[in-house]
């Protein structure tokens, strides 16, 4: 039996409701199944908070992510710093200008005009102090085991005796008057007393082991004394000897302080240029640089310290200076093997040498160039090092930084070939390479000011480490401030940085440990 189909539902008509004034032409349905039932005709008007804040929150989250990534990359945020940037201890040295420091592994020694003070690396407690009867005027860069050497002011006084003007004395030439004026310009660089008494110190006890007689001797007239010591003095232990540069003269001592030999000039054959720098090469030889001044050649010698004889000697013509130049900076040694010399040419177009031009530098000064030489004087290459920025020489490489205003690079060069092995960009005003430890290069960053980081907050000083093989940089400390970084000297070992703090104005010098 067939089942009848249910009747079709009767169509429902919408129920009309009275229209309010202003609703004319806008019918409203009251059906329950109307798609607009219960919905505000104004859309998001009743959900303004959700419609506005949700997109705003998304945008804000994106901005925060970008800012966080930028802060992590720039070093403003260091979530897991290797160095906390906290001062473990800070100890002051004796008064006077800073003369240097030694890190023997067991002891840290700070030197100033007033003498030496030794500190414990663990807690900064004073272990000994040495206050000599004459000011300290120079210290060796390194020690020979537990023995360090330094220079004290001697008894050869410098008295300025101005050269009469040519119009007052017909025997005085204009050249002599100009030379006297140039010496007057160097007055602040010249010591008032001779810096020529060598002293050896036991770095474990502070005991004076021996002291030499004044090495400059006392028969110098005032002009010779001025010229001698205006170039400064150096002292370095070399094997079984101590080599001293007294301004332009060289003296070698044995380990009892007795003179072995002396040399009044370090020029190549037929020249007699005063010494301007020395650098130990190994336990038996040193490299000496000499400079006869503007428009004159630079001379280099490799000297056997036992005999005082030159194993090799050569000169390099710097060419004529520009007409508006009346002086050049003294020549300095950057590396001893192979020999690298920093030369102020006095002009921006160094001459050819051996048929090869030095070429355009990759940044840095056109006037001051660092040139690599073979021992026979042939030019290897010219390195584009920047001015006088500190460099670190380690295992056949030299590490240095550029010296631009806001963005700089840390660079590594092979000393044998002159090839640049890597360059790492650092957004910093004044980065400095300081020390190498366990395959990493310690770099200090002085930070960025607002004019170098537009729309970003200033960044303070901090430390970073650069892999010496790849150049990969890692920021290893939070922002610490310039008081926690060294100007030129810092030792990095055992998870700490020991900073040699220079005496500046009323701020005493000393050593601080940062962890």
C-alpha positions as CSV (number, residue, x, y, z in Angstrom):
1,X,0.0,0.0,0.0
2,X,1.5,3.3,-1.0
3,X,2.3,5.8,1.7
4,X,1.0,9.3,0.8
5,X,3.6,12.0,0.6
6,X,3.3,14.8,3.2
7,X,1.8,18.0,2.0
8,X,4.2,20.7,0.9
9,X,4.7,23.4,3.6
10,X,2.7,26.6,3.0
11,X,4.9,29.5,2.0
12,X,5.3,31.9,4.8
13,X,5.1,35.5,4.1
14,X,7.3,38.0,5.9
15,X,5.7,39.9,8.6
16,X,5.9,43.5,8.0
17,X,6.6,45.8,10.9
18,X,6.1,49.5,11.1
19,X,9.1,51.4,9.8
20,X,10.7,54.0,12.0
21,X,11.4,57.4,10.6
22,X,14.5,57.2,8.5
23,X,14.0,53.5,7.7
24,X,12.1,54.2,4.5
25,X,13.2,52.0,1.7
26,X,15.2,49.6,4.0
27,X,12.9,46.6,4.8
28,X,13.8,44.5,7.8
29,X,13.0,40.8,8.0
30,X,12.0,39.2,11.2
31,X,12.3,35.7,10.0
32,X,14.3,33.5,12.3
33,X,16.1,31.9,9.5
34,X,17.1,35.2,7.9
35,X,20.8,35.4,7.3
36,X,20.9,38.9,8.8
37,X,19.0,37.9,11.9
38,X,20.8,39.2,15.0
39,X,23.5,41.0,13.0
40,X,24.2,44.7,13.4
41,X,23.7,46.2,10.0
42,X,26.8,48.4,10.8
43,X,29.3,45.4,10.6
44,X,32.2,46.0,13.0
45,X,30.5,48.9,14.8
46,X,29.8,46.8,17.8
47,X,33.1,45.0,17.6
48,X,35.5,48.0,17.1
49,X,38.0,46.6,19.7
50,X,38.4,43.3,17.9
51,X,38.5,44.8,14.4
52,X,41.2,47.4,15.3
53,X,43.4,45.8,18.0
54,X,43.9,42.4,16.5
55,X,45.6,43.8,13.3
56,X,47.5,46.3,15.5
57,X,48.7,43.5,17.7
58,X,49.9,41.6,14.7
59,X,51.8,44.6,13.4
60,X,53.3,45.3,16.8
61,X,54.4,41.6,17.2
62,X,56.2,41.8,13.8
63,X,57.9,45.1,14.8
64,X,59.0,43.5,18.1
65,X,60.4,40.5,16.3
66,X,62.3,42.7,13.9
67,X,63.6,44.9,16.7
68,X,64.7,41.9,18.7
69,X,66.5,40.3,15.8
70,X,68.2,43.6,15.1
71,X,69.2,44.1,18.7
72,X,70.6,40.5,18.8
73,X,72.6,41.0,15.6
74,X,73.9,44.4,16.6
75,X,74.9,43.4,20.2
76,X,72.5,45.6,22.0
77,X,71.1,42.4,23.5
78,X,73.4,39.5,24.4
79,X,71.3,36.8,26.0
80,X,74.2,34.5,27.0
81,X,77.4,36.6,27.3
82,X,80.7,34.9,27.6
83,X,81.9,37.9,29.6
84,X,79.4,39.4,32.0
85,X,81.1,42.8,31.7
86,X,81.6,43.1,35.5
87,X,84.7,44.4,37.1
88,X,86.2,41.8,39.4
89,X,88.8,44.2,40.7
90,X,90.6,47.4,39.8
91,X,93.9,48.4,41.3
92,X,95.8,51.6,41.0
93,X,99.5,52.0,40.2
94,X,101.9,54.7,41.3
95,X,101.5,58.3,40.1
96,X,102.6,59.7,36.8
97,X,102.2,58.9,33.1
98,X,101.7,55.3,32.1
99,X,104.8,53.6,30.8
100,X,103.6,50.1,30.1
101,X,102.8,46.8,31.7
102,X,103.7,43.1,31.8
103,X,101.7,39.9,32.0
104,X,103.9,37.1,33.1
105,X,101.1,34.6,33.7
106,X,101.6,34.6,37.5
107,X,101.8,38.4,37.9
108,X,100.4,41.5,36.3
109,X,102.8,44.6,36.5
110,X,101.8,48.2,35.9
111,X,104.5,50.8,35.2
112,X,104.3,54.6,35.5
113,X,106.7,57.4,36.1
114,X,106.6,56.7,39.8
115,X,107.6,53.0,39.4
116,X,106.2,49.5,39.2
117,X,103.4,47.8,41.1
118,X,102.6,44.1,40.7
119,X,99.1,42.6,41.3
120,X,97.7,39.1,41.7
121,X,95.6,38.1,38.6
122,X,93.1,36.4,40.9
123,X,92.0,39.3,43.2
124,X,94.1,42.3,42.3
125,X,96.0,42.3,45.6
126,X,99.3,44.1,45.6
127,X,102.3,41.7,45.6
128,X,105.1,44.2,45.5
129,X,106.0,47.7,44.4
130,X,109.3,49.2,43.2
131,X,109.8,53.0,43.6
132,X,113.1,53.8,42.0
133,X,115.1,57.0,42.9
134,X,114.5,58.3,39.3
135,X,111.4,58.3,37.1
136,X,110.7,55.4,34.8
137,X,110.8,56.6,31.2
138,X,110.4,53.3,29.2
139,X,109.6,49.6,29.7
140,X,110.1,46.6,27.5
141,X,107.1,45.2,25.6
142,X,107.8,41.7,26.9
143,X,109.7,40.0,29.7
144,X,112.4,37.3,29.4
145,X,110.9,34.7,31.7
146,X,110.7,36.3,35.1
147,X,112.9,39.2,34.2
148,X,111.7,42.5,32.9
149,X,113.8,45.5,31.8
150,X,113.1,49.2,32.0
151,X,114.8,52.6,31.6
152,X,115.2,55.3,34.2
153,X,116.0,59.0,33.6
154,X,119.7,59.6,33.9
155,X,121.7,62.7,34.7
156,X,122.2,64.2,31.2
157,X,120.0,67.3,31.3
158,X,118.7,69.0,28.2
159,X,118.8,72.8,28.2
160,X,117.2,74.6,25.3
161,X,119.6,77.0,23.7
162,X,117.7,78.7,20.9
163,X,119.6,79.3,17.6
164,X,119.9,83.0,16.9
165,X,117.9,84.4,14.0
166,X,119.8,84.8,10.7
167,X,119.3,88.6,10.8
168,X,120.9,88.7,14.3
169,X,123.9,86.4,13.5
170,X,125.3,86.3,9.9
171,X,126.8,82.9,10.7
172,X,123.4,81.3,11.2
173,X,121.9,79.9,8.1
174,X,118.1,79.9,7.4
175,X,118.3,76.1,7.4
176,X,119.7,76.1,10.9
177,X,117.0,78.5,12.1
178,X,114.3,76.3,10.6
179,X,115.8,73.2,12.2
180,X,115.7,74.9,15.6
181,X,112.1,75.9,15.0
182,X,111.2,72.3,14.2
183,X,112.9,71.2,17.4
184,X,110.9,73.7,19.4
185,X,107.7,72.2,17.9
186,X,108.9,68.8,19.4
187,X,109.5,70.2,22.8
188,X,106.7,68.3,24.4
189,X,108.0,65.0,23.0
190,X,111.5,65.5,24.3
191,X,112.4,64.3,27.8
192,X,113.9,66.9,30.1
193,X,116.5,64.3,31.2
194,X,118.2,61.5,29.4
195,X,116.4,58.2,29.4
196,X,119.4,56.0,29.5
197,X,119.8,54.0,32.8
198,X,118.9,50.4,32.2
199,X,117.5,48.3,35.1
200,X,116.6,44.6,35.3
201,X,113.8,43.6,37.6
202,X,112.7,40.2,39.0
203,X,109.0,40.1,38.3
204,X,108.2,37.6,41.0
205,X,109.7,39.7,43.9
206,X,110.2,43.2,42.5
207,X,113.9,43.0,43.3
208,X,116.4,45.1,41.2
209,X,118.8,42.6,39.6
210,X,121.2,45.1,38.1
211,X,121.5,48.7,37.0
212,X,123.7,50.1,34.2
213,X,125.6,53.4,34.3
214,X,124.1,56.2,32.2
215,X,124.4,54.8,28.7
216,X,124.4,58.1,26.9
217,X,127.5,59.2,28.8
218,X,127.9,62.7,30.0
219,X,129.9,64.4,27.2
220,X,126.8,65.4,25.2
221,X,126.3,69.1,24.4
222,X,122.8,70.4,24.8
223,X,121.8,70.1,21.1
224,X,123.0,66.5,20.9
225,X,121.1,65.6,24.0
226,X,118.0,67.2,22.6
227,X,118.2,65.4,19.3
228,X,119.1,62.1,21.0
229,X,116.2,61.9,23.4
230,X,113.5,63.7,21.5
231,X,113.1,60.5,19.5
232,X,112.3,58.5,22.7
233,X,114.0,55.4,24.0
234,X,113.3,51.7,23.9
235,X,114.6,48.6,25.7
236,X,114.0,45.0,24.9
237,X,115.4,41.6,26.2
238,X,116.8,39.6,23.3
239,X,118.1,36.1,24.2
240,X,121.1,36.5,26.4
241,X,121.3,40.3,25.8
242,X,119.4,43.5,26.4
243,X,119.2,46.0,23.5
244,X,118.6,49.6,24.2
245,X,117.7,52.4,21.7
246,X,118.7,55.7,23.1
247,X,116.9,58.0,20.7
248,X,119.0,57.6,17.7
249,X,121.8,55.4,19.2
250,X,121.9,51.7,19.9
251,X,123.6,50.0,22.9
252,X,123.7,46.2,23.7
253,X,124.1,44.9,27.3
254,X,124.7,41.5,28.6
255,X,122.5,40.1,31.4
256,X,124.7,41.6,34.0
257,X,124.1,45.1,32.6
258,X,127.6,45.4,31.1
259,X,127.9,47.1,27.7
260,X,128.8,44.8,24.8
261,X,128.6,47.2,21.9
262,X,127.2,50.5,20.8
263,X,126.3,52.1,17.4
264,X,125.7,55.8,16.8
265,X,123.8,55.2,13.5
266,X,121.8,52.3,12.0
267,X,122.0,53.4,8.3
268,X,122.9,51.1,5.4
269,X,126.5,51.4,4.1
270,X,127.5,55.0,3.4
271,X,124.6,56.4,5.5
272,X,124.3,57.3,9.1
273,X,120.6,57.7,9.9
274,X,119.5,57.8,13.5
275,X,117.5,54.8,14.9
276,X,113.8,55.3,15.2
277,X,112.6,51.8,16.2
278,X,113.7,48.3,17.1
279,X,111.9,45.0,17.1
280,X,113.3,41.6,18.3
281,X,113.3,39.0,15.6
282,X,114.4,35.9,17.5
283,X,116.7,35.1,20.4
284,X,119.8,36.3,18.6
285,X,118.8,39.2,16.3
286,X,116.9,42.4,16.1
287,X,115.5,44.5,13.3
288,X,116.5,48.2,13.5
289,X,114.8,51.0,11.5
290,X,116.6,54.3,10.8
291,X,115.3,57.5,9.3
292,X,117.2,60.5,8.0
293,X,114.0,62.6,7.8
294,X,112.0,64.2,5.2
295,X,113.1,63.6,1.5
296,X,115.7,61.2,2.8
297,X,115.8,57.3,2.6
298,X,114.6,54.9,5.2
299,X,117.2,52.4,6.3
300,X,116.7,48.9,7.8
301,X,119.3,46.5,9.4
302,X,119.0,43.0,10.8
303,X,121.7,42.9,13.6
304,X,123.3,40.1,15.4
305,X,122.9,41.2,19.0
306,X,126.0,39.3,20.3
307,X,128.4,40.9,17.8
308,X,126.6,44.1,16.8
309,X,127.2,43.2,13.2
310,X,124.6,43.6,10.5
311,X,123.4,40.4,8.8
312,X,121.7,42.5,6.2
313,X,121.2,46.2,5.5
314,X,119.3,48.1,2.9
315,X,117.7,51.5,2.3
316,X,114.4,52.5,0.7
317,X,113.9,55.8,-1.1
318,X,110.8,57.6,0.1
319,X,111.0,60.2,-2.7
320,X,110.5,63.9,-2.5
321,X,107.8,65.3,-0.2
322,X,105.1,67.6,-1.3
323,X,106.1,71.3,-1.2
324,X,103.8,72.1,1.7
325,X,105.3,69.3,3.9
326,X,108.2,70.3,6.3
327,X,108.4,67.0,8.3
328,X,107.4,63.4,8.3
329,X,106.6,60.9,11.1
330,X,109.4,58.7,12.2
331,X,109.6,55.2,10.6
332,X,108.4,52.3,12.8
333,X,108.5,48.6,12.5
334,X,105.3,46.5,12.3
335,X,106.7,43.0,12.0
336,X,110.2,41.5,12.1
337,X,109.9,38.4,10.0
338,X,109.2,39.1,7.2
339,X,110.2,42.7,7.8
340,X,107.3,45.2,7.6
341,X,108.0,48.9,8.0
342,X,105.5,51.8,8.4
343,X,106.8,54.7,6.4
344,X,105.5,58.3,6.1
345,X,106.4,59.3,2.5
346,X,105.5,62.9,2.8
347,X,103.5,62.6,-0.4
348,X,100.6,60.5,-1.8
349,X,102.4,58.9,-4.7
350,X,105.1,56.4,-3.5
351,X,107.8,55.9,-6.0
352,X,108.4,52.6,-7.9
353,X,110.7,50.1,-6.4
354,X,112.2,47.1,-8.3
355,X,110.0,47.9,-11.3
356,X,106.8,47.5,-9.2
357,X,104.5,50.3,-8.0
358,X,103.2,50.0,-4.5
359,X,99.7,50.5,-5.9
360,X,96.6,52.2,-4.6
361,X,95.9,51.4,-1.0
362,X,92.6,49.7,-0.1
363,X,91.5,52.5,2.2
364,X,93.7,54.1,4.8
365,X,96.3,56.8,4.3
366,X,97.9,57.6,1.0
367,X,100.8,59.2,2.9
368,X,101.7,56.5,5.4
369,X,102.1,53.0,4.0
370,X,103.2,49.7,5.6
371,X,105.6,47.9,3.3
372,X,106.8,44.3,3.4
373,X,110.5,43.6,2.5
374,X,112.7,40.6,1.9
375,X,116.0,40.7,3.8
376,X,117.8,41.9,0.6
377,X,115.5,45.0,0.5
378,X,113.3,43.9,-2.4
379,X,109.6,44.9,-1.9
380,X,107.1,42.1,-1.2
381,X,104.0,44.2,-1.1
382,X,102.3,47.2,0.6
383,X,99.6,46.5,3.2
384,X,96.6,48.9,3.4
385,X,96.8,49.4,7.1
386,X,95.2,52.5,8.5
387,X,97.5,55.0,10.1
388,X,98.5,54.3,13.7
389,X,95.6,52.0,14.6
390,X,96.9,49.1,16.8
391,X,97.7,45.8,15.2
392,X,98.3,42.3,16.5
393,X,101.0,40.1,14.9
394,X,100.5,36.4,15.5
395,X,101.7,33.3,13.7
396,X,102.5,34.9,10.4
397,X,99.4,37.1,10.3
398,X,98.7,40.7,11.1
399,X,95.2,41.7,12.4
400,X,94.2,45.3,12.2
401,X,91.1,47.6,11.9
402,X,90.1,50.4,9.7
403,X,89.6,53.8,11.2
404,X,86.4,55.3,9.7
405,X,83.8,57.3,11.4
406,X,80.9,54.9,11.9
407,X,81.4,51.6,9.9
408,X,84.7,49.7,10.1
409,X,86.3,46.4,9.3
410,X,88.6,44.0,11.2
411,X,91.0,42.5,8.7
412,X,93.6,39.7,8.6
413,X,96.6,39.7,6.2
414,X,99.1,37.1,5.5
415,X,102.5,38.6,6.1
416,X,104.3,36.4,3.7
417,X,102.1,37.2,0.7
418,X,100.3,40.4,1.7
419,X,97.0,38.8,0.7
420,X,93.9,39.7,2.7
421,X,92.5,36.5,4.2
422,X,89.2,37.9,5.5
423,X,87.5,41.1,6.4
424,X,84.6,41.4,8.9
425,X,82.4,44.5,8.9
426,X,81.8,46.0,12.3
427,X,79.2,48.8,12.8
428,X,81.3,50.7,15.3
429,X,83.1,54.0,15.6
430,X,86.4,52.9,16.9
431,X,87.1,49.1,17.1
432,X,90.5,47.9,18.2
433,X,92.3,44.6,18.1
434,X,93.8,43.7,21.4
435,X,94.9,40.1,21.9
436,X,94.7,36.5,20.6
437,X,93.6,33.6,22.8
438,X,92.7,30.1,21.8
439,X,92.2,30.8,18.1
440,X,90.1,34.0,18.7
441,X,90.9,37.7,18.4
442,X,89.7,40.0,21.1
443,X,88.2,43.2,19.7
444,X,87.0,46.2,21.7
445,X,84.1,48.2,20.3
446,X,83.6,51.7,21.5
447,X,79.9,51.8,20.5
448,X,77.8,54.0,18.3
449,X,76.3,57.5,18.8
450,X,73.0,58.7,17.5
451,X,74.6,60.2,14.4
452,X,76.0,56.8,13.4
453,X,72.8,54.9,14.2
454,X,69.9,56.9,12.9
455,X,66.6,56.0,14.6
456,X,68.4,53.6,17.0
457,X,69.5,54.1,20.6
458,X,73.2,54.7,21.3
459,X,75.3,51.6,21.9
460,X,78.0,51.6,24.6
461,X,81.3,49.9,24.5
462,X,81.6,46.1,24.6
463,X,83.8,43.2,23.7
464,X,83.6,40.8,20.7
465,X,85.7,37.8,19.6
466,X,86.6,37.1,16.0
467,X,87.7,33.6,14.8
468,X,91.2,34.0,13.4
469,X,90.6,31.5,10.6
470,X,87.2,32.5,9.3
471,X,86.7,36.1,10.5
472,X,83.3,35.2,12.1
473,X,82.5,37.7,14.9
474,X,80.7,36.9,18.1
475,X,79.8,39.6,20.6
476,X,80.8,38.2,24.0
477,X,79.8,40.8,26.5
478,X,76.9,43.2,27.2
479,X,77.4,46.9,27.0
480,X,80.1,47.7,29.6
481,X,81.1,51.3,29.0
482,X,84.5,52.7,28.0
483,X,85.9,52.4,31.5
484,X,86.0,48.7,31.1
485,X,88.0,48.5,27.8
486,X,91.7,49.3,27.3
487,X,93.0,52.0,25.0
488,X,95.9,50.0,23.6
489,X,96.8,47.1,25.9
490,X,94.6,44.3,27.2
491,X,95.5,40.6,28.0
492,X,92.8,37.9,27.4
493,X,93.1,34.6,29.2
494,X,91.3,32.2,31.5
495,X,88.0,33.7,30.7
496,X,89.0,37.2,31.8
497,X,90.2,40.4,30.3
498,X,92.9,42.3,32.1
499,X,92.9,45.9,31.0
500,X,95.8,48.3,31.3
501,X,94.2,51.6,32.3
502,X,96.2,54.6,31.2
503,X,96.7,57.6,33.4
504,X,94.6,60.4,32.0
505,X,94.4,63.8,33.7
506,X,93.3,63.2,37.3
507,X,92.4,59.6,36.7
508,X,95.0,57.3,38.1
509,X,96.3,54.5,35.9
510,X,96.4,50.8,36.9
511,X,95.0,47.4,35.9
512,X,91.4,46.1,36.1
513,X,90.0,42.6,35.6
514,X,86.8,42.1,33.7
515,X,84.9,38.8,33.7
